[in-house]
Amino acid sequence: MAVTKELMHQGTFEQEVPTYPNLGNIYPGDYYEELPFEQYICKNQDIAGEGPVYDIREFGALPTPGQVNTAAFQAAADACSRAGGGTILVQGGSYVTGTIYLHDNTTLFIAGDAVMEATRESRRLKTALLVADGAENLVITGGGEILGNGEWFVHEPKLKPRRTPIPVTHLAPAGTPDRNLPETTLRYQYRRRIRFSEDEYDEKIGETMRPGFMVYLNNCKNVRIENIVLRDAMHWTLNLFACEDVLVKDIVIQNNRHVANTDGIDISGSSRVEIDHCFISTADDGIVVKNPKETGRGMSDLYIHDCQVITVMNAFKIGTETRWDISDILVENCRFFMPDLYPGTTSGIAVESADGSNIGNVTVRNIEMERVTCPVFICLNMRNRYREPLGDPAESPYWGGSIEGITIENIRACDVEVPSLIFGFEAREKGAEKVRKPVKKITIRNFEAVYRDNDEIVEVPETVEEFLYQYPENNSVGDVDAYGFWVRHCDGLVLEQVQITPRTVNKREMIKLYDVSI
């Protein structure tokens, strides 16, 4: 039993009992081992927060392996709140804890020698390991680490990480279920290596219980996350949900690159957000912009720059949860690459409106890509995740939203595997007239890509079907009859200074346009 200094909180510090004791295995290739921490993280940062300091050790916390310190953490956070704000200090070892809630005017300072470690016991974790709900003036910093123990919450993979090149590039035909993918296809090669929480293969093993996020900031204002390592997330790593005025700077995300759904940074319905000088190595989307129905509002003014992203999925993505408007985004001076796993990153730049969002005024420029399978994927469709009712195609989100005013320029990509895709859609509902929803004002300028010169299997169907209701992902579309850019249903396309070097065995044209106005 431990009691706080103010005699206001007490708790029994129990030993954790991992919920899934047979999990938690790590295999060569799960982690990128060459992360340049010294370029991003200062381990000797001084405590500079305003107000009193609340050291969790003074509330009974101990860095004893497996000892759950939730009560001590929360007692320090609550004492800080009662004082009107201050600093919660985590120092001197690794402290296991369940879910902790932060309040207004709080600095969580995890020192360079310290770790805030998620318990492997799922019942002690609620929405996330670290939660702030409606808080203002929040800082997370210190040079230390927040650890999610992600491998302990997902099933074993079917295949171990692949660290050798794939000799033949092959896409499955559009619509092929994951369970029926040929072993030669790119999608098979990475999907079989993902560790899912769900019983993905109907093996009667049930679903593991894990929180939705590692760090979850909901409806917070004036937030700074700087000089911190986020490691081994068990689900989305950092979710900025309906927040305003956020700076994320000088952080490193080092996740297991095969734990499903471990997005790096999710900007969800948040506005006035800057992501500056971050290194992200993860299994799912690196930096991703979403606006799900739950936010109830549009989002704008995002600035993402000077970041490096390693991921099996999409390096920068808008989508897929896209119900409300998304606008005014600048991404620049970034590097998207995959140094050591095969296949490479699924997409470099993905812009997807699937559920009704109007996406506009987006610029992505000065990007280096290395072993990114598909450099650009722009997709407007009518997945309609939120089951909006049928209505006027000009107004109802049932028919999807819009994508307009996208500029992608100064791009250099090497070891490309498949063409870039840009498309809207044409659909018909219950015998009505066709509804045409083009993407508009798409500019690709000063774009250079070089294919990996291996062999390929290309099976272009007689008709490339409309991609109406599917989950947007480039390798789900199948093969098309171009190796550079394949564009359909686009009004106002500009292609300037586009140079693409195909494989030696290539037999396709560089650019194919269908229902496109220049």
KESEMAR-70359 format. One record per residue (C-alpha): x, z, y; residue in three letters. Coordinates in steps of 0.1 Angstrom, whole numbers, plus 5000, padded with zeros to 4 digits. Layout:
KESEMAR-70359
{rec {X Z Y} "ALA"}
...
//
This chain:
KESEMAR-70359
{rec {5000 5000 5000} "MET"}
{rec {5012 4991 5035} "ALA"}
{rec {4998 5002 5069} "VAL"}
{rec {5004 4986 5102} "THR"}
{rec {5020 5005 5131} "LYS"}
{rec {4986 5008 5149} "GLU"}
{rec {4970 5021 5116} "LEU"}
{rec {4944 4994 5120} "MET"}
{rec {4952 4972 5090} "HIS"}
{rec {4962 4981 5055} "GLN"}
{rec {4966 4961 5024} "GLY"}
{rec {4979 4962 4989} "THR"}
{rec {5008 4938 4984} "PHE"}
{rec {5002 4922 4951} "GLU"}
{rec {5023 4899 4929} "GLN"}
{rec {5010 4864 4929} "GLU"}
{rec {4998 4849 4897} "VAL"}
{rec {5002 4811 4898} "PRO"}
{rec {4969 4794 4891} "THR"}
{rec {4985 4765 4872} "TYR"}
{rec {5017 4780 4857} "PRO"}
{rec {5026 4749 4837} "ASN"}
{rec {5029 4727 4868} "LEU"}
{rec {5055 4727 4895} "GLY"}
{rec {5080 4704 4879} "ASN"}
{rec {5103 4683 4901} "ILE"}
{rec {5120 4651 4890} "TYR"}
{rec {5149 4631 4904} "PRO"}
{rec {5135 4609 4931} "GLY"}
{rec {5106 4631 4940} "ASP"}
{rec {5124 4641 4972} "TYR"}
{rec {5146 4622 4996} "TYR"}
{rec {5178 4642 4995} "GLU"}
{rec {5196 4627 5025} "GLU"}
{rec {5174 4639 5053} "LEU"}
{rec {5195 4644 5085} "PRO"}
{rec {5182 4678 5093} "PHE"}
{rec {5210 4685 5118} "GLU"}
{rec {5197 4656 5140} "GLN"}
{rec {5162 4672 5143} "TYR"}
{rec {5164 4710 5137} "ILE"}
{rec {5182 4737 5155} "CYS"}
{rec {5187 4767 5132} "LYS"}
{rec {5199 4790 5160} "ASN"}
{rec {5170 4787 5184} "GLN"}
{rec {5165 4817 5207} "ASP"}
{rec {5131 4835 5208} "ILE"}
{rec {5118 4825 5242} "ALA"}
{rec {5081 4831 5239} "GLY"}
{rec {5062 4852 5265} "GLU"}
{rec {5048 4887 5257} "GLY"}
{rec {5056 4912 5230} "PRO"}
{rec {5072 4903 5196} "VAL"}
{rec {5054 4912 5164} "TYR"}
{rec {5079 4911 5135} "ASP"}
{rec {5060 4907 5102} "ILE"}
{rec {5085 4931 5086} "ARG"}
{rec {5072 4959 5108} "GLU"}
{rec {5038 4953 5093} "PHE"}
{rec {5051 4956 5057} "GLY"}
{rec {5061 4921 5048} "ALA"}
{rec {5090 4918 5024} "LEU"}
{rec {5108 4886 5013} "PRO"}
{rec {5104 4895 4976} "THR"}
{rec {5098 4865 4953} "PRO"}
{rec {5061 4863 4944} "GLY"}
{rec {5050 4892 4966} "GLN"}
{rec {5019 4882 4985} "VAL"}
{rec {5023 4892 5022} "ASN"}
{rec {4990 4879 5036} "THR"}
{rec {4978 4913 5049} "ALA"}
{rec {5011 4918 5068} "ALA"}
{rec {5011 4883 5083} "PHE"}
{rec {4975 4886 5094} "GLN"}
{rec {4979 4920 5108} "ALA"}
{rec {5008 4908 5130} "ALA"}
{rec {4987 4878 5142} "ALA"}
{rec {4957 4900 5150} "ASP"}
{rec {4979 4926 5169} "ALA"}
{rec {4993 4897 5189} "CYS"}
{rec {4958 4885 5197} "SER"}
{rec {4947 4920 5208} "ARG"}
{rec {4976 4922 5232} "ALA"}
{rec {4965 4889 5248} "GLY"}
{rec {4993 4869 5232} "GLY"}
{rec {5029 4871 5222} "GLY"}
{rec {5053 4860 5194} "THR"}
{rec {5048 4865 5157} "ILE"}
{rec {5084 4867 5142} "LEU"}
{rec {5092 4856 5107} "VAL"}
{rec {5128 4862 5099} "GLN"}
{rec {5152 4871 5071} "GLY"}
{rec {5140 4854 5040} "GLY"}
{rec {5111 4836 5022} "SER"}
{rec {5077 4853 5026} "TYR"}
{rec {5049 4844 5003} "VAL"}
{rec {5014 4844 5018} "THR"}
{rec {4979 4831 5015} "GLY"}
{rec {4959 4816 5044} "THR"}
{rec {4968 4829 5079} "ILE"}
{rec {4947 4825 5111} "TYR"}
{rec {4964 4821 5145} "LEU"}
{rec {4948 4829 5179} "HIS"}
{rec {4952 4821 5216} "ASP"}
{rec {4984 4824 5234} "ASN"}
{rec {5005 4828 5202} "THR"}
{rec {5039 4816 5194} "THR"}
{rec {5046 4816 5156} "LEU"}
{rec {5084 4818 5155} "PHE"}
{rec {5099 4811 5121} "ILE"}
{rec {5136 4816 5124} "ALA"}
{rec {5162 4793 5109} "GLY"}
{rec {5168 4817 5081} "ASP"}
{rec {5132 4822 5072} "ALA"}
{rec {5104 4805 5052} "VAL"}
{rec {5066 4809 5054} "MET"}
{rec {5058 4801 5018} "GLU"}
{rec {5023 4793 5004} "ALA"}
{rec {5013 4813 4974} "THR"}
{rec {5009 4793 4942} "ARG"}
{rec {4976 4812 4936} "GLU"}
{rec {4949 4789 4948} "SER"}
{rec {4922 4816 4953} "ARG"}
{rec {4943 4830 4982} "ARG"}
{rec {4943 4797 5000} "LEU"}
{rec {4912 4786 5019} "LYS"}
{rec {4911 4755 5042} "THR"}
{rec {4949 4755 5048} "ALA"}
{rec {4980 4777 5046} "LEU"}
{rec {4980 4780 5084} "LEU"}
{rec {4948 4777 5104} "VAL"}
{rec {4940 4778 5141} "ALA"}
{rec {4904 4773 5151} "ASP"}
{rec {4896 4768 5188} "GLY"}
{rec {4929 4783 5199} "ALA"}
{rec {4946 4775 5232} "GLU"}
{rec {4983 4778 5242} "ASN"}
{rec {4997 4777 5207} "LEU"}
{rec {5033 4772 5197} "VAL"}
{rec {5049 4768 5163} "ILE"}
{rec {5087 4767 5164} "THR"}
{rec {5119 4785 5154} "GLY"}
{rec {5140 4762 5132} "GLY"}
{rec {5127 4776 5100} "GLY"}
{rec {5103 4763 5073} "GLU"}
{rec {5067 4762 5062} "ILE"}
{rec {5066 4756 5025} "LEU"}
{rec {5035 4744 5006} "GLY"}
{rec {5046 4744 4970} "ASN"}
{rec {5028 4712 4965} "GLY"}
{rec {5038 4704 4929} "GLU"}
{rec {5019 4735 4917} "TRP"}
{rec {4985 4721 4927} "PHE"}
{rec {4985 4686 4911} "VAL"}
{rec {4987 4672 4876} "HIS"}
{rec {5018 4658 4861} "GLU"}
{rec {5024 4620 4868} "PRO"}
{rec {5021 4594 4841} "LYS"}
{rec {5055 4579 4849} "LEU"}
{rec {5086 4595 4865} "LYS"}
{rec {5099 4582 4898} "PRO"}
{rec {5112 4547 4897} "ARG"}
{rec {5147 4543 4912} "ARG"}
{rec {5155 4507 4900} "THR"}
{rec {5143 4475 4916} "PRO"}
{rec {5113 4456 4902} "ILE"}
{rec {5124 4422 4891} "PRO"}
{rec {5091 4403 4897} "VAL"}
{rec {5067 4409 4925} "THR"}
{rec {5031 4406 4912} "HIS"}
{rec {4998 4415 4928} "LEU"}
{rec {4967 4423 4907} "ALA"}
{rec {4936 4401 4914} "PRO"}
{rec {4913 4415 4941} "ALA"}
{rec {4889 4441 4927} "GLY"}
{rec {4910 4451 4897} "THR"}
{rec {4902 4488 4889} "PRO"}
{rec {4933 4511 4889} "ASP"}
{rec {4929 4519 4852} "ARG"}
{rec {4931 4482 4844} "ASN"}
{rec {4961 4472 4864} "LEU"}
{rec {4987 4451 4846} "PRO"}
{rec {5020 4470 4842} "GLU"}
{rec {5038 4442 4861} "THR"}
{rec {5018 4447 4894} "THR"}
{rec {5031 4466 4924} "LEU"}
{rec {5000 4488 4926} "ARG"}
{rec {5005 4499 4889} "TYR"}
{rec {5041 4508 4896} "GLN"}
{rec {5033 4533 4923} "TYR"}
{rec {4999 4545 4913} "ARG"}
{rec {5011 4557 4879} "ARG"}
{rec {5037 4578 4895} "ARG"}
{rec {5013 4597 4918} "ILE"}
{rec {5004 4633 4909} "ARG"}
{rec {4967 4636 4914} "PHE"}
{rec {4945 4667 4918} "SER"}
{rec {4916 4649 4902} "GLU"}
{rec {4913 4640 4866} "ASP"}
{rec {4922 4604 4875} "GLU"}
{rec {4924 4591 4839} "TYR"}
{rec {4894 4609 4824} "ASP"}
{rec {4915 4631 4802} "GLU"}
{rec {4892 4661 4804} "LYS"}
{rec {4918 4682 4823} "ILE"}
{rec {4895 4690 4852} "GLY"}
{rec {4904 4691 4889} "GLU"}
{rec {4930 4714 4904} "THR"}
{rec {4920 4735 4933} "MET"}
{rec {4941 4731 4964} "ARG"}
{rec {4935 4735 5002} "PRO"}
{rec {4928 4704 5022} "GLY"}
{rec {4958 4709 5045} "PHE"}
{rec {4990 4728 5049} "MET"}
{rec {4987 4733 5087} "VAL"}
{rec {4953 4728 5102} "TYR"}
{rec {4946 4730 5139} "LEU"}
{rec {4909 4725 5147} "ASN"}
{rec {4897 4720 5183} "ASN"}
{rec {4928 4735 5198} "CYS"}
{rec {4942 4728 5233} "LYS"}
{rec {4977 4729 5248} "ASN"}
{rec {4997 4729 5215} "VAL"}
{rec {5034 4725 5209} "ARG"}
{rec {5049 4721 5175} "ILE"}
{rec {5087 4718 5178} "GLU"}
{rec {5119 4725 5158} "ASN"}
{rec {5103 4733 5125} "ILE"}
{rec {5105 4720 5089} "VAL"}
{rec {5073 4713 5070} "LEU"}
{rec {5081 4710 5033} "ARG"}
{rec {5063 4703 5000} "ASP"}
{rec {5028 4701 5013} "ALA"}
{rec {5000 4705 4988} "MET"}
{rec {4977 4681 5007} "HIS"}
{rec {4977 4667 5042} "TRP"}
{rec {5007 4683 5059} "THR"}
{rec {4997 4686 5096} "LEU"}
{rec {4961 4679 5106} "ASN"}
{rec {4954 4678 5144} "LEU"}
{rec {4916 4678 5143} "PHE"}
{rec {4897 4673 5176} "ALA"}
{rec {4926 4688 5196} "CYS"}
{rec {4938 4680 5231} "GLU"}
{rec {4971 4680 5248} "ASP"}
{rec {4995 4683 5218} "VAL"}
{rec {5032 4677 5216} "LEU"}
{rec {5049 4674 5182} "VAL"}
{rec {5086 4671 5186} "LYS"}
{rec {5118 4675 5166} "ASP"}
{rec {5101 4683 5133} "ILE"}
{rec {5111 4673 5098} "VAL"}
{rec {5085 4667 5070} "ILE"}
{rec {5101 4667 5036} "GLN"}
{rec {5074 4663 5009} "ASN"}
{rec {5073 4655 4973} "ASN"}
{rec {5069 4617 4975} "ARG"}
{rec {5045 4617 4945} "HIS"}
{rec {5020 4644 4954} "VAL"}
{rec {4987 4626 4962} "ALA"}
{rec {4972 4628 4997} "ASN"}
{rec {5002 4643 5014} "THR"}
{rec {4999 4626 5047} "ASP"}
{rec {5026 4635 5072} "GLY"}
{rec {5009 4639 5105} "ILE"}
{rec {4971 4632 5109} "ASP"}
{rec {4958 4628 5144} "ILE"}
{rec {4921 4632 5137} "SER"}
{rec {4898 4627 5167} "GLY"}
{rec {4925 4642 5190} "SER"}
{rec {4934 4629 5225} "SER"}
{rec {4965 4631 5246} "ARG"}
{rec {4989 4636 5217} "VAL"}
{rec {5026 4628 5217} "GLU"}
{rec {5047 4626 5186} "ILE"}
{rec {5084 4625 5195} "ASP"}
{rec {5116 4623 5174} "HIS"}
{rec {5103 4633 5140} "CYS"}
{rec {5115 4625 5105} "PHE"}
{rec {5088 4622 5079} "ILE"}
{rec {5094 4617 5041} "SER"}
{rec {5061 4619 5022} "THR"}
{rec {5039 4604 4995} "ALA"}
{rec {5009 4592 5016} "ASP"}
{rec {5006 4578 5051} "ASP"}
{rec {5034 4589 5074} "GLY"}
{rec {5017 4590 5108} "ILE"}
{rec {4980 4583 5107} "VAL"}
{rec {4952 4581 5132} "VAL"}
{rec {4917 4589 5120} "LYS"}
{rec {4884 4596 5137} "ASN"}
{rec {4859 4608 5111} "PRO"}
{rec {4822 4614 5118} "LYS"}
{rec {4827 4652 5120} "GLU"}
{rec {4846 4650 5153} "THR"}
{rec {4816 4635 5171} "GLY"}
{rec {4837 4619 5198} "ARG"}
{rec {4861 4592 5208} "GLY"}
{rec {4898 4597 5210} "MET"}
{rec {4925 4581 5232} "SER"}
{rec {4960 4584 5247} "ASP"}
{rec {4984 4587 5218} "LEU"}
{rec {5021 4581 5222} "TYR"}
{rec {5043 4580 5191} "ILE"}
{rec {5080 4572 5195} "HIS"}
{rec {5115 4576 5182} "ASP"}
{rec {5103 4585 5147} "CYS"}
{rec {5116 4577 5112} "GLN"}
{rec {5092 4574 5083} "VAL"}
{rec {5097 4572 5046} "ILE"}
{rec {5066 4569 5025} "THR"}
{rec {5052 4553 4994} "VAL"}
{rec {5020 4543 5014} "MET"}
{rec {5016 4533 5050} "ASN"}
{rec {5042 4543 5076} "ALA"}
{rec {5019 4540 5107} "PHE"}
{rec {4982 4536 5101} "LYS"}
{rec {4949 4537 5120} "ILE"}
{rec {4923 4545 5094} "GLY"}
{rec {4906 4549 5071} "THR"}
{rec {4881 4575 5083} "GLU"}
{rec {4869 4556 5113} "THR"}
{rec {4835 4564 5128} "ARG"}
{rec {4841 4569 5166} "TRP"}
{rec {4862 4550 5191} "ASP"}
{rec {4899 4549 5190} "ILE"}
{rec {4919 4535 5220} "SER"}
{rec {4950 4535 5241} "ASP"}
{rec {4978 4539 5215} "ILE"}
{rec {5015 4531 5220} "LEU"}
{rec {5039 4533 5191} "VAL"}
{rec {5075 4523 5198} "GLU"}
{rec {5112 4526 5188} "ASN"}
{rec {5106 4537 5152} "CYS"}
{rec {5121 4530 5118} "ARG"}
{rec {5100 4526 5087} "PHE"}
{rec {5120 4524 5055} "PHE"}
{rec {5122 4532 5018} "MET"}
{rec {5158 4539 5007} "PRO"}
{rec {5156 4548 4971} "ASP"}
{rec {5122 4543 4954} "LEU"}
{rec {5105 4512 4940} "TYR"}
{rec {5083 4496 4950} "PRO"}
{rec {5088 4501 4987} "GLY"}
{rec {5065 4514 5014} "THR"}
{rec {5030 4498 5010} "THR"}
{rec {5025 4488 5047} "SER"}
{rec {5045 4492 5078} "GLY"}
{rec {5018 4489 5104} "ILE"}
{rec {4981 4491 5093} "ALA"}
{rec {4951 4490 5116} "VAL"}
{rec {4918 4495 5098} "GLU"}
{rec {4883 4500 5110} "SER"}
{rec {4860 4506 5080} "ALA"}
{rec {4832 4529 5092} "ASP"}
{rec {4822 4518 5126} "GLY"}
{rec {4851 4527 5149} "SER"}
{rec {4858 4504 5179} "ASN"}
{rec {4896 4503 5179} "ILE"}
{rec {4913 4488 5210} "GLY"}
{rec {4943 4487 5233} "ASN"}
{rec {4970 4494 5206} "VAL"}
{rec {5006 4484 5211} "THR"}
{rec {5033 4487 5184} "VAL"}
{rec {5067 4475 5194} "ARG"}
{rec {5104 4478 5187} "ASN"}
{rec {5101 4487 5150} "ILE"}
{rec {5127 4483 5123} "GLU"}
{rec {5114 4480 5087} "MET"}
{rec {5134 4481 5055} "GLU"}
{rec {5118 4476 5021} "ARG"}
{rec {5083 4477 5035} "VAL"}
{rec {5062 4457 5011} "THR"}
{rec {5037 4444 5037} "CYS"}
{rec {5048 4445 5074} "PRO"}
{rec {5013 4442 5090} "VAL"}
{rec {4978 4448 5077} "PHE"}
{rec {4948 4445 5101} "ILE"}
{rec {4915 4449 5084} "CYS"}
{rec {4879 4452 5098} "LEU"}
{rec {4853 4457 5072} "ASN"}
{rec {4820 4476 5066} "MET"}
{rec {4828 4502 5040} "ARG"}
{rec {4803 4525 5058} "ASN"}
{rec {4816 4557 5043} "ARG"}
{rec {4791 4578 5063} "TYR"}
{rec {4761 4558 5050} "ARG"}
{rec {4748 4547 5084} "GLU"}
{rec {4714 4530 5082} "PRO"}
{rec {4709 4492 5084} "LEU"}
{rec {4702 4481 5119} "GLY"}
{rec {4710 4456 5146} "ASP"}
{rec {4745 4440 5137} "PRO"}
{rec {4754 4443 5174} "ALA"}
{rec {4749 4480 5175} "GLU"}
{rec {4747 4496 5141} "SER"}
{rec {4779 4511 5125} "PRO"}
{rec {4764 4499 5092} "TYR"}
{rec {4780 4466 5100} "TRP"}
{rec {4813 4480 5109} "GLY"}
{rec {4830 4485 5143} "GLY"}
{rec {4855 4463 5160} "SER"}
{rec {4892 4457 5164} "ILE"}
{rec {4903 4442 5197} "GLU"}
{rec {4935 4441 5218} "GLY"}
{rec {4962 4447 5193} "ILE"}
{rec {4998 4438 5203} "THR"}
{rec {5026 4440 5177} "ILE"}
{rec {5060 4429 5191} "GLU"}
{rec {5097 4431 5185} "ASN"}
{rec {5096 4437 5148} "ILE"}
{rec {5125 4433 5124} "ARG"}
{rec {5116 4436 5087} "ALA"}
{rec {5139 4431 5056} "CYS"}
{rec {5131 4430 5019} "ASP"}
{rec {5095 4422 5024} "VAL"}
{rec {5074 4416 4992} "GLU"}
{rec {5040 4402 5003} "VAL"}
{rec {5024 4384 5033} "PRO"}
{rec {5009 4402 5063} "SER"}
{rec {4971 4401 5065} "LEU"}
{rec {4948 4400 5095} "ILE"}
{rec {4911 4396 5090} "PHE"}
{rec {4876 4405 5101} "GLY"}
{rec {4846 4396 5080} "PHE"}
{rec {4815 4375 5075} "GLU"}
{rec {4786 4391 5056} "ALA"}
{rec {4750 4386 5047} "ARG"}
{rec {4724 4413 5040} "GLU"}
{rec {4691 4408 5021} "LYS"}
{rec {4687 4371 5028} "GLY"}
{rec {4693 4375 5065} "ALA"}
{rec {4715 4352 5086} "GLU"}
{rec {4752 4356 5083} "LYS"}
{rec {4768 4383 5105} "VAL"}
{rec {4803 4374 5117} "ARG"}
{rec {4826 4402 5128} "LYS"}
{rec {4860 4388 5139} "PRO"}
{rec {4890 4408 5150} "VAL"}
{rec {4898 4398 5186} "LYS"}
{rec {4928 4394 5208} "LYS"}
{rec {4955 4399 5182} "ILE"}
{rec {4991 4392 5195} "THR"}
{rec {5021 4390 5172} "ILE"}
{rec {5053 4384 5192} "ARG"}
{rec {5090 4383 5184} "ASN"}
{rec {5085 4390 5148} "PHE"}
{rec {5112 4384 5121} "GLU"}
{rec {5108 4392 5084} "ALA"}
{rec {5130 4383 5054} "VAL"}
{rec {5117 4385 5019} "TYR"}
{rec {5135 4402 4990} "ARG"}
{rec {5148 4373 4971} "ASP"}
{rec {5135 4382 4936} "ASN"}
{rec {5111 4363 4914} "ASP"}
{rec {5073 4364 4920} "GLU"}
{rec {5040 4358 4902} "ILE"}
{rec {5015 4343 4926} "VAL"}
{rec {4979 4336 4915} "GLU"}
{rec {4959 4325 4945} "VAL"}
{rec {4922 4324 4937} "PRO"}
{rec {4901 4293 4945} "GLU"}
{rec {4882 4315 4970} "THR"}
{rec {4895 4346 4987} "VAL"}
{rec {4864 4368 4987} "GLU"}
{rec {4854 4387 5018} "GLU"}
{rec {4868 4422 5018} "PHE"}
{rec {4836 4439 5028} "LEU"}
{rec {4832 4473 5012} "TYR"}
{rec {4865 4482 4996} "GLN"}
{rec {4890 4509 5006} "TYR"}
{rec {4914 4490 5030} "PRO"}
{rec {4948 4486 5014} "GLU"}
{rec {4968 4454 5014} "ASN"}
{rec {4976 4452 4978} "ASN"}
{rec {4939 4454 4969} "SER"}
{rec {4932 4420 4985} "VAL"}
{rec {4953 4400 4959} "GLY"}
{rec {4972 4369 4965} "ASP"}
{rec {4966 4345 4994} "VAL"}
{rec {4979 4310 5001} "ASP"}
{rec {5005 4320 5027} "ALA"}
{rec {5037 4339 5026} "TYR"}
{rec {5040 4349 5063} "GLY"}
{rec {5006 4356 5080} "PHE"}
{rec {4972 4350 5065} "TRP"}
{rec {4945 4353 5091} "VAL"}
{rec {4907 4350 5088} "ARG"}
{rec {4878 4356 5112} "HIS"}
{rec {4899 4361 5143} "CYS"}
{rec {4891 4352 5179} "ASP"}
{rec {4921 4350 5202} "GLY"}
{rec {4952 4350 5180} "LEU"}
{rec {4986 4347 5195} "VAL"}
{rec {5017 4341 5173} "LEU"}
{rec {5049 4337 5193} "GLU"}
{rec {5084 4336 5181} "GLN"}
{rec {5075 4343 5145} "VAL"}
{rec {5102 4337 5119} "GLN"}
{rec {5098 4345 5083} "ILE"}
{rec {5123 4338 5055} "THR"}
{rec {5105 4335 5021} "PRO"}
{rec {5119 4338 4986} "ARG"}
{rec {5139 4310 4972} "THR"}
{rec {5111 4303 4946} "VAL"}
{rec {5083 4303 4973} "ASN"}
{rec {5057 4275 4972} "LYS"}
{rec {5033 4286 4999} "ARG"}
{rec {5030 4278 5035} "GLU"}
{rec {5042 4303 5061} "MET"}
{rec {5009 4307 5081} "ILE"}
{rec {4973 4299 5071} "LYS"}
{rec {4944 4304 5095} "LEU"}
{rec {4907 4304 5085} "TYR"}
{rec {4879 4307 5111} "ASP"}
{rec {4905 4315 5138} "VAL"}
{rec {4906 4306 5175} "SER"}
{rec {4938 4305 5194} "ILE"}
//
